[in-house]
């Protein structure tokens, strides 16, 4: 039997998908529902506990008491300020070592993974449990990008890569060569809404999501789902491009159907 998996659960559907995969495989699982991100009610019938982000000692105790051997991060978590984190002694020790303010999101998550590994846990990526969620190359629905959209996608990847190189975000919106917005602390949905309001005349913008250069694959891979499609449709964007093999598509069939229904394209692009 596979070792017991501990799920550090953020928001959205991804933690539930991981749990379903474990159930199907007969793999034991324990969930730490992270306060401010995950809703503990989603994990009824699954061994779980709710914990705030700064409670490092309590989290380690719960994982050990429940026999967890491997860990996975699933679902987004908004990065807290140091004041809101309220770290206990164990979290404070970790933060003193890695320097919370000195790291971007990927750097911070990589450092956190190393801290858990020092405590004897093995980290795995969501993609190793749900390999089918990795975006394939090519269109996911019936609609494909035209020449202008392909040019915007190329520009979007250039910008997203530059943004990721300084460990800030993973997404950009481009319309007819003009960069309408970049993802930062507000997240993808807020980026889409903001960029939608900045669009000019003509064909709508394109959302591009790409992994950061040197991305820690065990944490925070870029992801889209039906909610992303709905947000793009409301904002008047014309489509989404994601990095094939490095981005997650939550429920590929539903995303494809939603894209076709909304008249949007979704396409996986191999990184340039």
URRAVEN-V581264 format. One record per backbone hydrogen bond with DSSP energy under -0.5 kcal/mol. CO is the residue of the C=O (numbers start at 1). NH is the residue of the N-H. E is the energy in kcal/mol with one decimal. If there is no record, write none. Layout:
# URRAVEN-V581264
[[CO	NH	E] [CO	NH	E]]
This chain:
# URRAVEN-V581264
[[4	69	-2.2] [4	70	-2.2] [5	7	-0.5] [5	30	-2.5] [6	8	-0.7] [6	72	-2.1] [7	9	-1.2] [7	32	-2.8] [8	74	-2.1] [9	34	-2.2] [13	16	-0.6] [13	17	-1.9] [14	18	-2.2] [15	19	-2.2] [16	20	-2.4] [17	21	-2.2] [18	22	-2.2] [19	23	-2.5] [20	24	-2.5] [21	25	-1.7] [22	26	-0.6] [22	27	-3.1] [23	26	-1.0] [28	5	-2.3] [30	7	-2.8] [31	33	-0.7] [31	49	-2.0] [32	9	-2.2] [32	34	-0.7] [33	51	-2.3] [34	37	-2.0] [34	38	-2.3] [38	40	-0.7] [39	42	-2.3] [40	43	-1.8] [41	44	-1.1] [43	46	-2.2] [47	31	-2.3] [49	33	-2.8] [51	35	-3.0] [52	55	-1.7] [54	56	-1.6] [54	88	-2.7] [55	59	-2.2] [56	60	-2.3] [57	61	-2.2] [58	62	-2.6] [59	63	-2.3] [60	64	-2.3] [61	65	-2.9] [62	66	-1.6] [63	68	-2.5] [64	67	-1.7] [69	122	-2.0] [70	6	-3.3] [71	124	-2.7] [72	8	-2.8] [74	10	-3.3] [76	11	-2.4] [81	85	-1.8] [82	86	-1.3] [88	92	-3.1] [89	93	-1.9] [90	94	-1.9] [91	95	-2.8] [92	96	-2.3] [93	97	-1.3] [94	98	-2.2] [95	99	-2.9] [99	102	-0.7] [99	103	-0.6] [100	103	-0.8] [104	108	-2.7] [105	109	-2.6] [106	110	-2.5] [107	111	-1.9] [108	112	-2.3] [109	113	-2.4] [110	114	-1.9] [111	115	-1.9] [112	116	-2.2] [113	117	-2.3] [114	118	-2.0] [115	119	-0.9] [116	121	-1.9] [117	120	-1.5] [122	71	-2.7] [125	128	-1.3] [125	129	-0.6] [126	129	-1.3] [126	130	-3.0] [130	133	-2.0] [131	134	-1.6] [133	249	-3.0] [135	245	-2.5] [138	268	-2.7] [143	266	-0.5] [146	150	-2.6] [147	151	-2.0] [148	152	-2.2] [149	153	-2.4] [150	154	-2.3] [151	155	-2.2] [152	156	-2.7] [153	157	-2.4] [154	158	-1.8] [155	159	-2.3] [156	160	-3.0] [157	161	-2.4] [158	162	-1.9] [159	163	-2.6] [160	164	-2.7] [161	165	-2.0] [162	166	-0.7] [163	166	-0.9] [163	168	-1.3] [164	167	-2.1] [167	105	-0.8] [170	210	-2.7] [171	183	-2.5] [172	208	-2.9] [173	180	-2.6] [173	181	-1.2] [174	206	-2.6] [175	178	-2.5] [178	175	-2.8] [178	180	-0.7] [181	173	-2.2] [184	187	-1.2] [187	191	-1.7] [188	192	-2.7] [189	193	-2.2] [190	194	-2.5] [191	195	-3.0] [192	196	-2.4] [193	197	-1.4] [194	198	-0.6] [195	198	-0.9] [195	199	-0.5] [196	199	-0.9] [205	238	-2.9] [205	239	-0.8] [206	174	-2.1] [206	208	-0.5] [207	241	-2.9] [208	172	-2.0] [209	243	-1.3] [212	215	-2.2] [215	217	-0.9] [216	219	-1.7] [218	73	-0.6] [222	248	-3.0] [224	250	-2.9] [225	228	-0.6] [225	229	-1.7] [226	230	-2.6] [227	231	-2.2] [228	232	-2.3] [229	233	-2.5] [230	234	-2.4] [231	235	-1.9] [232	236	-0.8] [232	237	-2.3] [233	236	-0.8] [238	265	-1.5] [239	207	-2.4] [240	267	-2.1] [241	209	-2.5] [242	244	-0.7] [242	269	-3.1] [243	246	-1.7] [243	247	-1.2] [247	135	-3.1] [248	224	-2.2] [248	250	-0.6] [249	251	-0.8] [251	255	-2.4] [252	256	-2.6] [253	257	-2.3] [254	258	-2.5] [255	259	-2.4] [256	260	-2.3] [257	261	-2.4] [258	262	-1.9] [259	263	-1.0] [259	264	-2.5] [265	240	-2.3] [266	140	-2.9] [266	141	-0.6] [267	242	-2.4] [268	138	-2.8] [269	244	-1.9]]
